[in-house]
Amino acid sequence: EKLGLAVLVHPWNMMGKKNMNKYWLPWLVGMPAETSRAMCSMIFGGIFDKFPNLRVNFCHSSGSFLSTIGRIEHGFNCRPDLVAVDNPKNPREYCGHFWVDCITHDPDMLHYVLKMQGSKRVTLGSDYPFPLGDLEIGEFINQMNLEKSVVEDIFCNSTLEWLNLKKEMFV
């Protein structure tokens, strides 16, 4: 935070990888779970409150975090003795305070991510050169018929804000 750097969180050495070597499960299940684990650890550990100007972007549209926020919040509410031990703030309150990329591979999921985050907190992602990466970066977004302002946020504005850069540097 003191250095003003942007942080990108991308999973790699997933927990349970040795038990998921069939069906390409580390890539399909492990990475989304690992990203959610990182997010929950940062939220429950109070990192975003200790460092309010920390700019963090989570790959794969937050992995499984946004799609399981209901379960995460329910656990927070019904077992605060286990979940809220270091941070009394509801985890749902952090949605829209960090950035996620647009890599969902699913139009309905991207609409949900945009609803939860707002377009100003969704950056362009490609996951390239990984095997699940988009070969035509941005084509998925172009095919979604999103409002022009949302596309501009994803393709440009959100990333510039996350990186703390001004558009004038590039135009």
C-alpha positions in Angstrom: 0.0 0.0 0.0 2.8 2.4 0.9 4.4 1.8 -2.5 1.1 2.4 -4.3 1.4 -0.8 -6.2 -1.4 -2.7 -7.7 -1.7 -6.4 -6.7 -2.9 -9.2 -9.0 -3.9 -12.5 -7.4 -3.8 -15.5 -9.7 -4.0 -19.1 -8.3 -1.3 -21.6 -9.1 -0.4 -24.2 -6.4 -3.9 -25.2 -5.4 -4.7 -27.0 -2.2 -5.7 -30.6 -2.8 -4.0 -30.7 -6.2 -2.7 -34.2 -5.7 -6.2 -35.5 -5.0 -7.6 -33.9 -8.1 -5.3 -35.1 -10.9 -8.1 -36.6 -12.9 -10.5 -34.7 -15.2 -8.3 -31.6 -15.2 -9.9 -30.7 -11.8 -7.1 -28.5 -10.6 -7.8 -26.1 -13.5 -11.6 -26.4 -13.4 -12.3 -26.5 -9.6 -9.0 -25.9 -7.8 -8.2 -22.5 -9.2 -11.6 -20.9 -8.5 -11.5 -22.4 -5.0 -8.0 -21.1 -4.4 -8.9 -17.6 -5.4 -12.0 -17.6 -3.1 -9.7 -18.9 -0.3 -7.3 -16.0 -0.9 -10.2 -13.5 -0.9 -11.8 -14.9 2.3 -8.4 -15.0 4.0 -7.8 -11.3 3.2 -11.4 -10.3 4.2 -11.6 -12.3 7.4 -8.1 -11.2 8.3 -9.1 -7.6 8.0 -6.5 -6.8 5.3 -8.8 -4.5 3.3 -9.5 -2.5 6.5 -5.9 -2.4 7.7 -4.8 -1.2 4.2 -7.9 0.7 2.7 -5.9 2.0 -0.3 -4.6 -1.5 -1.3 -5.6 -2.1 -4.9 -6.1 -5.8 -5.5 -7.4 -7.6 -8.6 -8.6 -11.2 -8.4 -8.4 -13.3 -11.5 -11.2 -15.4 -13.0 -13.8 -12.9 -11.8 -13.0 -13.8 -8.1 -13.0 -17.5 -8.8 -15.8 -19.0 -6.8 -16.0 -16.1 -4.3 -18.9 -14.1 -5.8 -20.9 -17.2 -6.7 -20.7 -18.4 -3.1 -21.0 -15.1 -1.3 -24.4 -16.3 0.1 -22.8 -19.3 1.7 -19.8 -17.3 2.9 -22.1 -14.7 4.4 -24.3 -17.3 6.0 -21.3 -18.9 7.6 -20.2 -15.5 8.9 -23.7 -14.9 10.4 -24.4 -18.3 11.9 -20.9 -19.1 13.1 -19.2 -15.8 14.0 -17.2 -17.7 16.6 -15.4 -19.5 13.7 -15.5 -16.9 10.9 -15.6 -13.4 12.4 -12.7 -13.9 14.8 -10.4 -11.2 13.3 -12.9 -9.1 11.4 -16.5 -8.3 12.5 -17.5 -6.8 9.1 -19.9 -8.8 6.9 -17.9 -10.2 3.9 -20.6 -9.0 1.5 -19.7 -5.4 2.3 -16.4 -5.9 0.5 -18.0 -6.6 -2.9 -17.2 -3.7 -5.2 -14.2 -2.6 -3.1 -11.7 -4.8 -4.9 -11.3 -5.5 -8.6 -11.9 -8.8 -10.6 -11.2 -9.6 -14.2 -14.0 -10.4 -16.7 -13.0 -14.0 -17.2 -16.1 -16.1 -16.6 -16.6 -17.9 -19.9 -20.4 -17.5 -19.2 -22.6 -14.5 -20.1 -25.0 -15.0 -17.2 -22.1 -15.2 -14.7 -20.5 -12.0 -16.1 -23.9 -10.2 -15.7 -23.9 -11.4 -12.1 -20.3 -10.3 -11.5 -21.2 -6.9 -13.0 -24.2 -6.6 -10.7 -22.1 -7.5 -7.6 -19.0 -5.5 -8.5 -20.2 -2.7 -10.7 -18.4 -2.2 -14.1 -15.9 0.1 -12.5 -14.4 -2.8 -10.6 -14.3 -5.4 -13.5 -11.1 -5.3 -15.6 -10.3 -6.9 -18.9 -8.7 -10.3 -18.5 -7.5 -12.9 -20.9 -5.9 -15.7 -18.8 -3.4 -16.0 -21.6 -1.1 -18.0 -22.0 -2.9 -20.5 -19.8 -4.9 -23.3 -21.5 -8.3 -21.7 -20.5 -7.2 -18.3 -21.8 -9.2 -16.3 -24.3 -7.5 -16.7 -27.7 -9.3 -13.5 -29.0 -8.9 -11.1 -26.1 -12.1 -9.1 -25.6 -14.2 -10.9 -28.1 -16.4 -12.5 -25.4 -17.2 -8.9 -24.1 -17.9 -7.6 -27.6 -20.4 -10.4 -28.2 -22.3 -9.6 -25.0 -24.1 -6.5 -26.2 -23.3 -4.6 -23.0 -23.8 -0.9 -22.7 -21.0 1.2 -24.2 -20.0 2.6 -20.9 -19.7 -0.9 -19.4 -17.5 -2.1 -22.2 -15.3 1.1 -21.8 -15.0 0.4 -18.1 -14.0 -3.3 -18.7 -11.7 -2.6 -21.6 -10.0 0.6 -20.2 -11.3 2.6 -17.3 -11.3 -0.1 -14.6 -7.8 -1.2 -15.4 -6.5 2.3 -15.4 -8.1 2.9 -12.0 -6.7 -0.3 -10.6 -3.2 0.5 -11.9 -3.6 4.2 -10.8 -2.9 5.4 -14.3 -4.4 8.3 -16.3 -5.9 7.7 -19.7 -4.0 10.8 -21.0 -0.8 8.8 -20.6 -1.9 6.6 -23.5 -4.0 8.9 -25.7 
